[in-house]
Amino acid sequence: MTAPLKLSSRLINELASRNLELIRATDVDGFLDKADVVSIPSWPEFMMHDSVANKYWGALNEQHSDFQYALIDQTTQKWVAVGNSIPVSFSESLERLPDAGWDWALLSGVEASDPPNLLCALAIQILPEFRGGGLSTLMIEIMKEIGQHFGLNQLIAPVRPNKKCDYPLIQMEIYIEWSRAGEKFDPWLRVHERLGARILKVCPQAMEISGTVHEWQEWTGLVFQASGQYIVPGALNPITINVENDHGVYIEPNVWMLHS
Ligand SMILES: CC(C)(COP(=O)(O)OP(=O)(O)OC[C@H]1O[C@@H](n2cnc3c(N)ncnc32)[C@H](O)[C@@H]1OP(=O)(O)O)[C@@H](O)C(=O)NCCC(=O)NCCS
């Protein structure tokens, strides 16, 4: 039995100054369903169809409820930010973290047999009208303190660079080297680096999203009448459509980062 979570006074003061309250899935029935008000506007539709997520996401509500959290506006009771993370076990050098990034973290965290030694970030989502105000930094800091509370002092993250979707033809290895005024070009990589995180490696198959051609048309609002590669809004790389096999697949690359 772990003592009730107590954040540092710095984070408590920061939450108070923003009139926000921290809740976790331990406090609320059906946390993940309620969190959809923040999650759904945060992702392109096709991102909701990762097969590993479809199978394992719901398990976070019960099995890892301590590590799912949200910020609620105290006046309006509106959910404004949601964070998801999962304890994982990885005993090799972190430079060898799996290429399957996000999918590996969710699957191995839910099916874990060994005691965890790391906390892994799965997602941070801010309601669109609350973005641009530094809330994501606060969310990462809370995630780190939750991990520390449970003895998980290192936070790893398969980071989804949030502006990579504007450059889907550029290799991730090249994109992550781009800079702007001495910092990373990508805003989300920048936020992590400012908090002291460092890039470990690209995870080229962090997520795999498959569907029929009809499903891909529904998810994207595009029409695919020939086999080939397509640029899809919100995707970090092109997707591949095979009309003859009635199949489309998107392999999402992410970037493993480490917060010590
Ligand atoms: C990524 C996300 C969490 C960032 O949250 P946020 O509250 O906007 O973050 P911040 O206010 O701390 O801004 C972070 C940086 O991004 C920049 N930024 C924010 N929105 C931006 C936009 N639309 N275009 C370009 N830069 C943007 C900010 O200027 C800031 O950089 P700076 O400090 O160098 O100016 C939020 O945009 C989001 O929820 N996106 C959808 C889900 C997602 O992609 N999550 C991340 C992967 S898990």
The ligand as a Gaussian input file, in Angstrom:
#p B3LYP/6-31G(d) Opt

LIG

0 1
 C        1.430000      18.917000     -27.808000
 C        0.590000      19.596000     -26.740000
 C        0.435000      18.644000     -25.546000
 C        1.329000      20.859000     -26.304000
 O        0.550000      21.467000     -25.322000
 P        0.559000      23.076000     -25.111000
 O       -0.185000      23.372000     -23.877000
 O        0.137000      23.742000     -26.357000
 O        2.088000      23.304000     -24.882000
 P        2.790000      24.637000     -24.514000
 O        1.839000      25.754000     -24.287000
 O        3.726000      24.277000     -23.405000
 O        3.607000      24.951000     -25.821000
 C        4.702000      24.188000     -26.120000
 C        5.420000      24.767000     -27.283000
 O        4.642000      24.505000     -28.433000
 C        4.422000      25.702000     -29.148000
 N        3.138000      25.542000     -29.778000
 C        1.957000      25.356000     -29.198000
 N        1.024000      25.219000     -30.132000
 C        1.651000      25.309000     -31.326000
 C        1.230000      25.264000     -32.665000
 N       -0.035000      25.038000     -32.978000
 N        2.147000      25.417000     -33.631000
 C        3.435000      25.601000     -33.331000
 N        3.892000      25.669000     -32.082000
 C        3.003000      25.524000     -31.099000
 C        4.458000      26.779000     -28.119000
 O        4.750000      28.021000     -28.708000
 C        5.558000      26.273000     -27.218000
 O        6.830000      26.543000     -27.717000
 P        7.651000      27.818000     -27.196000
 O        7.591000      27.759000     -25.697000
 O        9.006000      27.608000     -27.731000
 O        6.930000      28.995000     -27.740000
 C       -0.814000      20.006000     -27.270000
 O       -0.638000      20.771000     -28.444000
 C       -1.728000      18.827000     -27.564000
 O       -2.470000      18.387000     -26.699000
 N       -1.687000      18.321000     -28.813000
 C       -2.500000      17.171000     -29.214000
 C       -1.990000      15.873000     -28.599000
 C       -0.499000      15.698000     -28.791000
 O        0.033000      15.824000     -29.886000
 N        0.193000      15.358000     -27.686000
 C        1.641000      15.160000     -27.729000
 C        1.995000      13.774000     -28.080000
 S        1.583000      12.699000     -26.755000

